[in-house]
Structure formats: C-alpha cells, structure tokens
Amino acid sequence: MWCGDARLARWSTDNGFGAERRYSRDRLDELTPKTNGLYIFEAENHEAYIGISTDLRARLAQHSRLHGDIRAFRVREMAGTPMELRTVERKLVHDAQKNGLILRNREHAMTLTGESVFDDVMAPAEQSAWLRDPSGVNAADLSSPPPYDSNHLAAHASSFARLQQHPRSSEVIDAVGAYLRACVPVPVRTEGTFWTISCYPGSSRARLTCISMAMLETFYVWSPPDEDRLEIRLFVDGSRIPKSRLTLDGAWRKLGQGVKLGPRAHKSAGVHERVIVINDVSTMSAALDIAGVADAAAHHALAVMRKRQSGYKISHCPQLAAAVSVSADHRDISPVPAQAAVERATAGVTLDDELEDTVADVVPNVGADAVDSSQQQTKVDKFLRLDSDGTVLRWLGAFIESAVPDSFTDAGVNWGVTCLPSTKSGPGSQRLFTVNVGAMEVAYVRAVTKPAGENQTVTVVVSRSALEADSGLSIDELARKYPSVSFTTHGYVAAAGDDISLSWPLGGVDDVPWRFASGVLVDALRGSRSPYGRYHSPALHKASYETLA
C-alpha cells in the first residue's frame, strides 16, 4: 500500500499546509469552491509540485490530466492577490529544494522532474548516463548537424566573418567547443533547438558570443572595456560545487587562478544557480578541470534544457556552431587588428542625461533606511503633485509588476526606485523616478516642469538580443514600425553590451514590445547588489503597487 514521504510531510506541516488527503474526486469535493491559496501534491514516486490558485479544487483536479500518478495533496488557504501568492510560492519552491525535496515545478525551480519535451530528443536513461560521463557520451554521439536554409545562413554570415577576423578568434572558438563538449547534452543533436549560439549578439559592442538555453544565457564571452582580455561568464548549479568552495550568496570565492565563483545571477533560474567568472578565454580548459566546475555546468545546462527549447533560435549562428567542431589547425582564419574587428565598450559610458553607468563585484551593504523617511515622503508628495492624474505612477506600478517580480523581497538591496532623483535632465525638465537594478538604471520617466507635468517621456533599457528574438524583428525594422520610439545602443558594462534604450512619449505608444526584453535584462542584473539601493523609496514603491489593485 502506498505511503506518503515522511520528509515531505514534515516540510509541508512546517510551512503551513494542512493534513494529507488522498487524491480522489471525493476528497477534492471536500474543498470549498473558489478557495484561494497554495497547494502541494505528491506523486507515486514522492516527487512533489507546489502551486497557487484562486480555486484550489478546480486547479488540483486539472493536474490529473498531466500527472496521472498523483497520490496525495495538501492545501494552505491564504488570502491575497495572485502576485502576493506567487511571491510565497517562489519562496516555498526554493526552500523545498534546499531541503532536498524533488519538485516537478518548471517555474522557480532549477530542476524539472517528470516528463519533458526534451525526453523526445534524449531519453531519460540516456540523460542519466550523460550526467555520469558528459564528455564520453557526447563523443560517442553520431548525430548529424541540423540543416539550415540559405536565408538563415546568409543572415549570420557577416557576424561570423567578423569573429573570424578577431585576432583571438581561435581561442574563443576553442573555449566554446570546450564548454559544449563537457557541459551540453549531445550538442550536435540539440543544436539550434535546445541550445543556440549568437555571434556578436544584438550588434553588441562588448559580447563576442553567447550560448542560450530556454530563455537564459548559460555561457558568454565578452571584452571588458579598456582591458586586453576576453572574459567568460559561465552559469552553473551551485549545489554541485564542493561545499568547501561555497560562501554566502552575495560573496565571491576564488576557485583557481583566474577563476572565481559568484552569487546567483538570474532569479528565474532557481535557488542553486551561481555564476563562474573565468578571467580570460585562455583559462577555459583549466577552469573546467577544477573540481566540480564542469559537473555543475552540465547539471545546470540539462536542467535548463529540460524546461523548454531555446527562445533565441532566430539569433543562432550555424557557422559558429560548425566551427567549434573543427580543430584550430584546420581553421581558415586571417587575423586583422583588434580595433578593426571589435568595437569595445567604454568604462565611463554616459546615459542620456549624464548619469554614469558603473559596475562592481562588491557593493556596500546599505539598506533602504539610508535615506530619511520624512524626506522620502516629502519627495513622494511632490511627485504626486507633478503626476496629478496618476499616469506616471500607474506606469511605474505596471513596470515593476512586469519586470521585477517579487519586488518586495530585495527592494533597497538588489534593486530600488528613486523618487525625484537629482540626475541632470536639462533645463526645465526633471526625472520623476529612476529604477535601478544591480549597477544599472533600467527605467525612468522625465517630464518638462515648466509648464509642470507636460511632455512626459519614458525610457526603458532592455536586452537587445531578447527584444529582437521576442519580436522577430531587427532593431532597424522595429525603428521603422515604431517611428515615435527612439532606439539607442550604449553598450553598458553592467549588461555586458547586450542593451538598448527605448524612449517614447508616455501614453503615446501602447504596443511597444519592451516587457519581455526588459524582464530578461532585469533578471540578469538582479543577482548583484545595487549601489543605488540606499536611495530606494518604499513609499513610492508601495504607492505604485497599490495602483495594480
């Protein structure tokens, strides 16, 4: 007779879930219709799923369509908006994984259990064998590369030719090849579908190449400004790194010469994700030899690939993917001077109204109370007078909801909204707010103050590659489609060059496709502390949130 898992039962009780109920129509009917809250169900193999619903009975009944092996469930009734419930859900998913429970959640969780579309490409048994010996299984795979039509090949020919001209192109290609062979499941078989590689993504002035899976970057090479090196950022499952090498989430730890382990980089990637910074492409092979690094990267890659196919197929460069399988001795590469091959980002890039963009690994731990609350309230009162009809406040609330999920969890630490910042905006104009995430500002509204409140202009900084992938249009095509929107590329250091600023009259254009690309950039920046967090205005944050009700 089936019995529930004792560890799951203890965790559920500790987190406010009710008694276990066997999964059946009769037990579901005991729930009051339209009951709001959270639930957890347990499958026959003791895997679990945590979710939210405004109708727990109906939602649990729906799960039987995809999960025919549900044996028990528990509920936790809770009042609140879906966004409030989702905040609790994320915390519970992360805590459950920390406590060793195996979850079937796709969202918030690093590891996807149960069925996946990836299983049709690589059977679960082969996935298990691959995790035991990634390089060996990859070397034995006899798959053929996918075919590409002439239009796709032509679209990426010039960017690949540009990479070939870079004086260190062989080292870049070798580093990419080392990652694919050691850390990506059967890369030839999964190329162009479950992983994609871009070459000078989004015409970036800093990134040379980026590998993406689902909607996450997992590996990229970029050129730090004013430095003669090419840095690699590699995203891994931190739970696979030896515990002796781990530190607190916000700390950095040296793993080897020129290799350091950093904190979480993407909030959407799950609680265990970490970033590894490799000082130069020449150190890639040595970095993979460090205990736990290749294994952690492999587990992360498989987990992300199991969630869905890559969302960046339009940006995939088949020529670069093919080049990594050719040894350096057989490549036809004619180096040219670096200045002619790569446009580098500058260290002191200036934003539209003279706010410098800076980045640092370590930011002082300054809380939101660094600014006097009475002074903040005075600023908010002035903001509300300038925004007499509430247009700007509503836009701010919608932006935070869309781009900064679970916004109250790290407000004033990893991100913040500044009310009436002192940033120079030109004569007769003023910024009404600025949203900073990590070391970058990502949104602001500027208004002409004489006469007050007129000609409000919104600026949003987004991931350029995500904008093009999501819209299916190039920046030039977007500019033609939205003539009242200005598109400006700066190549900010904090975004590793994958950025573009969109500005338009507030209320003048309703269908600019910024939301998804903004969320991608914010997610990438939010893993580090913000030097501007001390200027966060809790009162403005709360007021904008209340406009969503």
C-alpha positions as CSV (number, residue, x, y, z in Angstrom):
1,M,0.0,0.0,0.0
2,W,1.3,3.5,-1.0
3,C,2.5,5.7,1.9
4,G,3.5,9.4,1.7
5,D,7.1,10.5,2.2
6,A,7.8,11.4,5.8
7,R,10.2,14.2,5.0
8,L,7.7,15.9,2.6
9,A,5.1,15.6,5.3
10,R,7.2,17.3,7.9
11,W,8.2,20.1,5.5
12,S,4.6,20.6,4.5
13,T,3.4,20.9,8.1
14,D,6.3,23.3,8.9
15,N,5.2,25.5,6.1
16,G,1.5,25.8,7.0
17,F,-0.1,23.1,4.8
18,G,-2.9,21.1,6.2
19,A,-3.3,17.4,6.6
20,E,-2.6,14.9,3.8
21,R,-5.6,13.9,1.7
22,R,-5.6,11.0,-0.7
23,Y,-6.1,12.3,-4.3
24,S,-9.7,11.4,-5.3
25,R,-12.8,13.1,-6.5
26,D,-14.4,12.7,-3.2
27,R,-11.5,14.3,-1.3
28,L,-11.3,17.1,-3.8
29,D,-15.1,17.8,-3.4
30,E,-14.4,18.4,0.3
31,L,-12.7,21.7,-0.7
32,T,-14.9,24.8,-0.8
33,P,-15.2,26.1,-4.4
34,K,-13.2,29.3,-5.3
35,T,-10.9,28.8,-2.3
36,N,-7.8,31.0,-2.6
37,G,-4.4,29.7,-1.6
38,L,-1.5,27.3,-2.2
39,Y,-1.3,23.5,-2.6
40,I,1.2,20.8,-2.8
41,F,0.6,17.4,-4.3
42,E,2.7,14.2,-4.0
43,A,3.2,11.7,-6.8
44,E,3.6,8.0,-6.5
45,N,7.4,8.3,-6.7
46,H,7.2,11.0,-4.0
47,E,8.0,13.9,-6.3
48,A,6.0,17.0,-5.5
49,Y,4.5,20.0,-7.1
50,I,3.8,23.4,-5.4
51,G,1.3,25.7,-6.9
52,I,-1.2,28.6,-6.3
53,S,-4.8,29.0,-7.4
54,T,-7.9,31.2,-6.8
55,D,-9.8,27.9,-7.0
56,L,-7.9,25.1,-5.3
57,R,-10.4,22.4,-6.0
58,A,-10.6,23.1,-9.7
59,R,-6.8,23.5,-10.1
60,L,-6.0,20.3,-8.3
61,A,-8.5,18.4,-10.5
62,Q,-6.8,19.8,-13.7
63,H,-3.5,18.4,-12.7
64,S,-4.6,14.8,-13.2
65,R,-4.6,15.4,-17.0
66,L,-0.8,15.8,-17.0
67,H,0.1,14.0,-13.8
68,G,-1.8,10.7,-13.7
69,D,0.3,9.4,-10.7
70,I,-0.9,11.9,-8.1
71,R,-1.5,10.1,-4.8
72,A,-2.0,12.8,-2.2
73,F,-2.3,16.6,-1.7
74,R,-2.3,19.3,1.0
75,V,-3.7,22.8,0.9
76,R,-2.8,26.1,2.6
77,E,-5.7,28.6,2.4
78,M,-4.4,32.1,2.0
79,A,-5.9,35.4,1.1
80,G,-4.1,37.7,-1.3
81,T,-3.6,38.7,-4.9
82,P,-2.1,36.3,-7.4
83,M,1.1,38.3,-7.3
84,E,1.3,38.0,-3.4
85,L,0.6,34.3,-3.7
86,R,3.3,33.9,-6.3
87,T,5.8,35.6,-4.0
88,V,5.1,33.0,-1.4
89,E,5.2,30.2,-4.0
90,R,8.6,31.2,-5.1
91,K,10.0,31.1,-1.5
92,L,8.4,27.7,-0.9
93,V,9.8,26.2,-4.1
94,H,13.3,27.4,-3.2
95,D,13.0,26.3,0.4
96,A,11.7,22.8,-0.6
97,Q,14.7,22.4,-3.0
98,K,17.1,23.5,-0.2
99,N,15.6,20.8,2.0
100,G,16.2,18.1,-0.6
101,L,12.6,17.6,-2.0
102,I,12.3,16.8,-5.6
103,L,9.8,19.1,-7.4
104,R,8.1,18.9,-10.8
105,N,7.7,22.7,-10.9
106,R,9.0,24.3,-14.1
107,E,8.8,27.9,-12.8
108,H,11.1,29.0,-9.9
109,A,12.8,25.5,-9.8
110,M,16.2,24.7,-11.2
111,T,15.5,21.1,-11.8
112,L,12.5,19.9,-13.9
113,T,11.3,16.4,-13.0
114,G,8.6,14.3,-14.7
115,E,8.0,14.4,-18.4
116,S,9.8,17.0,-20.6
117,V,9.7,17.7,-24.3
118,F,13.5,17.2,-24.1
119,D,12.8,13.5,-23.4
120,D,11.8,13.0,-27.0
121,V,15.3,14.1,-28.1
122,M,17.3,12.4,-25.3
123,A,15.6,9.6,-23.3
124,P,15.7,9.9,-19.5
125,A,18.0,6.9,-19.3
126,E,20.5,8.5,-21.7
127,Q,20.3,11.7,-19.7
128,S,21.3,9.8,-16.5
129,A,24.2,8.2,-18.4
130,W,25.2,11.6,-19.8
131,L,25.4,13.1,-16.3
132,R,27.8,10.4,-15.2
133,D,30.1,11.0,-18.2
134,P,29.1,14.1,-20.3
135,S,32.3,14.1,-22.4
136,G,32.2,10.4,-23.1
137,V,28.5,10.3,-24.2
138,N,29.0,13.4,-26.3
139,A,32.0,12.0,-28.1
140,A,30.1,8.8,-28.9
141,D,27.0,10.6,-30.3
142,L,26.9,10.1,-34.1
143,S,24.1,12.7,-34.8
144,S,24.3,14.9,-37.8
145,P,24.1,18.7,-37.5
146,P,20.6,20.2,-38.4
147,P,20.1,21.6,-41.8
148,Y,19.7,25.4,-42.3
149,D,18.1,27.3,-45.2
150,S,20.1,29.7,-47.2
151,N,18.3,32.7,-45.7
152,H,19.3,31.7,-42.1
153,L,22.9,31.1,-43.2
154,A,23.1,34.4,-45.0
155,A,21.7,36.3,-42.0
156,H,24.7,35.2,-39.9
157,A,27.5,35.1,-42.4
158,S,28.7,38.7,-41.7
159,S,28.8,38.3,-38.0
160,F,30.7,35.1,-38.2
161,A,33.2,36.7,-40.7
162,R,33.7,39.5,-38.2
163,L,34.5,37.0,-35.5
164,Q,36.9,35.2,-37.8
165,Q,38.8,38.4,-38.2
166,H,39.3,38.9,-34.5
167,P,42.9,38.1,-33.5
168,R,41.8,35.7,-30.8
169,S,39.0,34.0,-32.7
170,S,40.6,30.6,-32.4
171,E,40.8,30.9,-28.6
172,V,37.1,32.0,-28.5
173,I,36.0,29.1,-30.6
174,D,38.1,26.6,-28.6
175,A,36.5,27.9,-25.4
176,V,33.0,27.5,-26.8
177,G,33.9,24.0,-28.0
178,A,35.3,23.0,-24.6
179,Y,32.0,24.1,-23.0
180,L,29.8,22.3,-25.5
181,R,31.8,19.0,-25.3
182,A,32.0,18.9,-21.5
183,C,28.8,20.6,-20.4
184,V,26.0,20.5,-23.0
185,P,23.9,17.3,-23.6
186,V,24.7,15.8,-27.1
187,P,25.4,19.3,-28.6
188,V,25.2,18.2,-32.2
189,R,21.8,16.6,-31.7
190,T,20.4,19.5,-29.7
191,E,21.9,22.4,-31.7
192,G,19.6,25.1,-32.8
193,T,16.6,23.8,-30.8
194,F,17.5,23.3,-27.2
195,W,20.7,25.5,-27.3
196,T,21.6,28.3,-29.6
197,I,24.7,30.4,-30.0
198,S,24.8,34.0,-31.2
199,C,27.8,35.8,-32.7
200,Y,28.2,39.4,-31.7
201,P,24.6,39.3,-30.3
202,G,22.5,42.3,-30.9
203,S,25.5,44.1,-32.5
204,S,26.9,44.3,-29.0
205,R,29.9,46.4,-28.5
206,A,31.2,44.1,-25.8
207,R,29.9,40.5,-26.3
208,L,31.5,38.3,-28.9
209,T,29.3,35.2,-28.4
210,C,26.6,34.0,-26.1
211,I,25.0,30.5,-25.6
212,S,21.3,30.5,-24.6
213,M,19.0,27.7,-23.4
214,A,15.3,28.2,-22.8
215,M,15.3,32.0,-22.1
216,L,18.6,32.0,-20.1
217,E,22.1,32.7,-21.1
218,T,24.4,29.9,-19.8
219,F,27.7,31.0,-21.3
220,Y,29.1,34.1,-22.9
221,V,32.4,35.7,-23.9
222,W,32.8,39.4,-23.7
223,S,35.5,42.1,-23.8
224,P,35.7,44.2,-20.6
225,P,36.3,47.8,-21.6
226,D,39.9,49.1,-21.8
227,E,41.3,45.6,-21.0
228,D,43.3,43.3,-23.2
229,R,41.4,40.1,-22.3
230,L,38.3,38.2,-23.2
231,E,36.3,37.2,-20.1
232,I,33.9,34.2,-19.8
233,R,30.8,34.1,-17.7
234,L,29.6,30.5,-17.0
235,F,26.4,29.7,-15.2
236,V,26.2,26.6,-13.1
237,D,24.3,24.6,-10.5
238,G,26.0,25.7,-7.3
239,S,24.8,22.7,-5.4
240,R,27.3,20.6,-7.4
241,I,30.2,22.8,-6.3
242,P,32.1,21.2,-3.3
243,K,30.7,22.8,-0.1
244,S,34.2,23.8,0.9
245,R,34.2,26.2,-2.1
246,L,30.8,27.8,-1.4
247,T,30.2,31.0,0.6
248,L,27.2,33.1,1.3
249,D,25.0,34.1,-1.7
250,G,26.4,37.6,-2.0
251,A,30.1,36.7,-1.7
252,W,32.8,35.8,-4.3
253,R,35.2,32.9,-3.9
254,K,38.4,32.1,-5.8
255,L,38.3,28.6,-7.3
256,G,41.6,28.7,-9.1
257,Q,44.0,31.0,-10.9
258,G,41.8,33.5,-12.8
259,V,38.6,31.7,-11.9
260,K,36.1,32.8,-9.2
261,L,32.6,31.8,-8.1
262,G,30.0,34.4,-7.6
263,P,26.4,34.7,-6.4
264,R,23.1,33.9,-8.2
265,A,22.8,35.6,-11.5
266,H,19.2,35.0,-12.6
267,K,16.3,34.9,-10.1
268,S,14.3,32.8,-12.6
269,A,17.0,30.1,-12.7
270,G,16.3,28.6,-9.3
271,V,17.8,28.8,-5.9
272,H,21.1,26.9,-6.7
273,E,22.3,28.8,-9.8
274,R,25.7,30.6,-9.5
275,V,28.0,32.4,-11.9
276,I,31.6,31.5,-12.5
277,V,33.8,34.2,-13.9
278,I,36.8,33.0,-16.0
279,N,39.3,35.8,-16.3
280,D,40.3,35.0,-19.9
281,V,39.3,32.5,-22.7
282,S,42.8,31.1,-22.4
283,T,41.9,29.8,-18.9
284,M,38.7,27.9,-20.0
285,S,40.2,24.4,-20.1
286,A,41.9,24.8,-16.8
287,A,38.7,26.1,-15.3
288,L,36.8,23.0,-16.4
289,D,39.4,20.9,-14.7
290,I,38.7,22.5,-11.3
291,A,36.8,20.0,-9.1
292,G,33.0,20.4,-9.6
293,V,33.0,23.1,-12.3
294,A,32.2,21.0,-15.4
295,D,29.8,18.8,-13.4
296,A,28.0,21.9,-12.0
297,A,27.8,23.5,-15.5
298,A,26.5,20.2,-17.0
299,H,23.7,19.8,-14.4
300,H,22.7,23.4,-14.9
301,A,22.6,23.0,-18.7
302,L,20.5,19.8,-18.6
303,A,18.1,21.3,-16.1
304,V,17.5,24.4,-18.2
305,M,17.2,22.5,-21.5
306,R,14.5,20.3,-19.9
307,K,12.3,23.3,-19.3
308,R,11.8,24.2,-23.0
309,Q,13.6,24.9,-26.3
310,S,15.7,27.9,-26.8
311,G,13.8,31.2,-27.3
312,Y,16.7,32.6,-29.4
313,K,16.6,30.4,-32.5
314,I,16.5,33.5,-34.8
315,S,19.9,34.5,-33.3
316,H,21.5,31.1,-33.8
317,C,24.7,31.3,-35.8
318,P,25.2,27.9,-37.6
319,Q,28.6,28.9,-38.9
320,L,30.0,29.4,-35.4
321,A,28.3,26.2,-34.2
322,A,30.0,24.3,-37.0
323,A,33.4,25.9,-36.4
324,V,33.7,24.6,-32.8
325,S,34.0,21.1,-34.2
326,V,37.0,21.9,-36.3
327,S,40.4,21.9,-34.8
328,A,42.4,25.2,-34.7
329,D,45.0,23.7,-37.1
330,H,42.4,23.4,-39.8
331,R,40.6,26.8,-39.5
332,D,40.9,29.4,-42.2
333,I,41.3,32.5,-40.1
334,S,43.0,35.7,-41.2
335,P,43.5,38.0,-38.2
336,V,43.2,41.7,-38.5
337,P,44.0,44.5,-36.0
338,A,41.7,44.3,-33.0
339,Q,40.4,47.9,-33.4
340,A,39.0,47.0,-36.8
341,A,37.4,43.8,-35.6
342,V,35.7,44.7,-32.3
343,E,34.0,47.8,-31.0
344,R,34.7,47.9,-27.3
345,A,32.5,49.4,-24.6
346,T,33.9,52.4,-22.7
347,A,34.3,52.3,-19.0
348,G,32.6,55.6,-18.3
349,V,29.5,55.3,-20.6
350,T,27.2,58.3,-20.0
351,L,23.5,57.8,-20.0
352,D,21.1,60.1,-21.8
353,D,21.0,62.7,-19.1
354,E,24.5,62.4,-17.7
355,L,24.2,59.5,-15.2
356,E,27.3,57.3,-15.3
357,D,26.9,53.6,-15.6
358,T,29.2,51.7,-13.2
359,V,29.7,48.1,-12.2
360,A,31.4,46.4,-9.3
361,D,31.5,42.9,-7.9
362,V,31.1,44.2,-4.3
363,V,28.6,46.8,-3.3
364,P,28.4,48.2,0.3
365,N,25.5,46.6,2.2
366,V,23.4,49.7,2.6
367,G,19.8,49.3,3.5
368,A,16.8,51.2,2.3
369,D,16.7,53.3,5.5
370,A,19.8,55.2,4.4
371,V,17.5,58.0,3.3
372,D,15.4,59.7,5.9
373,S,11.8,58.6,5.7
374,S,10.4,62.1,6.2
375,Q,12.5,63.4,3.4
376,Q,11.3,60.5,1.2
377,Q,7.7,61.2,2.0
378,T,8.2,64.9,1.1
379,K,9.6,63.8,-2.3
380,V,6.7,61.4,-2.9
381,D,4.2,64.2,-2.1
382,K,5.9,66.4,-4.7
383,F,6.0,63.5,-7.2
384,L,2.2,63.1,-6.8
385,R,1.6,66.8,-7.4
386,L,3.7,66.7,-10.6
387,D,1.9,63.5,-11.6
388,S,-1.6,64.9,-10.9
389,D,-3.5,62.4,-13.0
390,G,-1.5,59.4,-11.8
391,T,-0.3,58.4,-15.3
392,V,3.3,58.0,-14.3
393,L,2.5,56.2,-11.0
394,R,0.4,53.6,-12.8
395,W,3.1,53.1,-15.4
396,L,5.7,52.6,-12.7
397,G,3.5,50.0,-11.0
398,A,3.0,48.2,-14.3
399,F,6.7,48.2,-15.0
400,I,7.6,46.8,-11.6
401,E,5.0,44.1,-11.8
402,S,6.2,43.1,-15.3
403,A,10.0,43.4,-14.9
404,V,10.7,43.0,-11.2
405,P,8.6,40.0,-9.9
406,D,8.5,39.5,-6.1
407,S,9.6,43.2,-5.9
408,F,9.4,43.5,-2.2
409,T,11.8,40.6,-1.5
410,D,15.0,42.6,-2.3
411,A,13.9,46.2,-2.7
412,G,16.6,48.5,-1.5
413,V,19.2,45.8,-1.8
414,N,19.4,44.4,-5.4
415,W,17.1,47.0,-6.9
416,G,15.4,50.2,-6.0
417,V,13.2,53.1,-7.3
418,T,14.4,56.6,-6.6
419,C,11.8,59.3,-6.3
420,L,12.7,62.6,-8.0
421,P,16.4,61.8,-8.4
422,S,19.0,64.6,-8.7
423,T,20.1,63.3,-12.1
424,K,20.6,66.1,-14.5
425,S,17.8,66.2,-17.1
426,G,18.3,69.5,-18.9
427,P,16.8,73.0,-18.3
428,G,13.1,73.0,-17.4
429,S,12.9,69.2,-17.1
430,Q,13.1,66.7,-14.2
431,R,13.2,63.0,-13.7
432,L,10.2,61.8,-11.8
433,F,11.7,58.5,-10.9
434,T,14.5,56.1,-11.8
435,V,14.5,52.3,-11.4
436,N,18.0,50.9,-10.8
437,V,18.7,47.1,-10.8
438,G,22.2,46.0,-9.8
439,A,24.6,48.6,-11.2
440,M,22.3,49.9,-14.0
441,E,19.3,52.1,-14.3
442,V,16.7,50.3,-16.3
443,A,13.7,52.7,-16.5
444,Y,12.8,56.3,-15.8
445,V,10.3,59.0,-16.7
446,R,11.3,62.5,-17.5
447,A,8.9,65.4,-17.5
448,V,9.0,69.1,-18.6
449,T,8.5,71.0,-15.3
450,K,7.7,74.4,-17.0
451,P,4.8,74.1,-17.5
452,A,4.5,71.3,-14.9
453,G,3.8,67.7,-15.9
454,E,3.7,68.1,-19.6
455,N,5.6,66.1,-22.3
456,Q,6.4,63.1,-20.1
457,T,8.9,60.7,-21.8
458,V,9.5,57.2,-20.7
459,T,12.9,55.4,-21.2
460,V,13.4,51.7,-20.7
461,V,16.7,49.8,-21.1
462,V,16.2,46.2,-22.3
463,S,18.2,43.2,-23.5
464,R,18.7,43.9,-27.2
465,S,19.0,40.2,-28.1
466,A,15.8,39.4,-26.3
467,L,14.0,42.3,-27.9
468,E,14.9,41.0,-31.4
469,A,14.2,37.4,-30.5
470,D,10.8,38.1,-28.9
471,S,9.6,40.5,-31.6
472,G,11.1,38.6,-34.6
473,L,12.3,41.9,-35.9
474,S,15.7,43.6,-36.2
475,I,16.3,46.9,-34.4
476,D,16.1,48.7,-37.8
477,E,12.8,47.0,-38.5
478,L,11.4,47.9,-35.1
479,A,12.5,51.6,-35.6
480,R,10.5,51.6,-38.9
481,K,7.5,50.1,-37.2
482,Y,7.6,52.5,-34.2
483,P,8.7,55.8,-35.7
484,S,7.9,57.7,-32.4
485,V,10.2,55.5,-30.4
486,S,14.0,56.2,-30.3
487,F,16.3,53.2,-30.1
488,T,19.8,53.9,-28.7
489,T,22.6,51.4,-28.0
490,H,25.2,52.3,-25.4
491,G,26.9,49.0,-24.7
492,Y,26.7,49.4,-20.9
493,V,29.3,47.4,-18.9
494,A,26.8,46.0,-16.4
495,A,24.8,44.5,-19.3
496,A,28.0,43.2,-21.0
497,G,27.0,45.2,-24.0
498,D,23.6,43.5,-24.6
499,D,21.4,46.5,-24.1
500,I,19.3,49.0,-26.0
501,S,17.4,52.0,-24.6
502,L,13.9,52.7,-25.9
503,S,12.3,56.2,-25.3
504,W,8.8,57.4,-26.3
505,P,6.2,59.8,-25.2
506,L,4.3,58.3,-22.2
507,G,0.8,57.4,-23.4
508,G,1.7,58.0,-27.0
509,V,2.6,54.4,-27.9
510,D,0.8,51.5,-26.3
511,D,2.2,48.4,-28.1
512,V,6.0,48.8,-27.8
513,P,7.2,45.2,-27.2
514,W,9.6,46.1,-24.3
515,R,8.2,44.0,-21.4
516,F,9.8,40.6,-22.2
517,A,13.2,42.1,-23.1
518,S,13.1,44.3,-20.0
519,G,12.4,41.3,-17.8
520,V,15.4,39.4,-19.3
521,L,17.8,42.2,-18.6
522,V,16.4,42.8,-15.1
523,D,16.7,39.1,-14.3
524,A,20.4,39.1,-15.4
525,L,21.2,42.2,-13.3
526,R,19.2,41.4,-10.2
527,G,21.7,38.8,-8.9
528,S,24.0,41.6,-7.6
529,R,23.6,44.3,-5.0
530,S,22.7,47.8,-6.3
531,P,24.9,50.7,-5.3
532,Y,21.7,52.9,-5.6
533,G,19.6,50.7,-3.3
534,R,20.1,53.1,-0.4
535,Y,18.0,55.7,-2.4
536,H,15.1,53.3,-2.7
537,S,11.7,55.0,-1.8
538,P,9.5,52.4,0.0
539,A,6.6,55.0,-0.1
540,L,6.8,55.4,-3.9
541,H,7.2,51.6,-4.3
542,K,4.1,50.9,-2.2
543,A,2.0,53.7,-3.9
544,S,2.8,52.3,-7.4
545,Y,2.0,48.8,-6.2
546,E,-1.4,49.9,-5.0
547,T,-2.4,51.1,-8.5
548,L,-2.4,47.5,-9.6
549,A,-5.4,46.6,-7.3
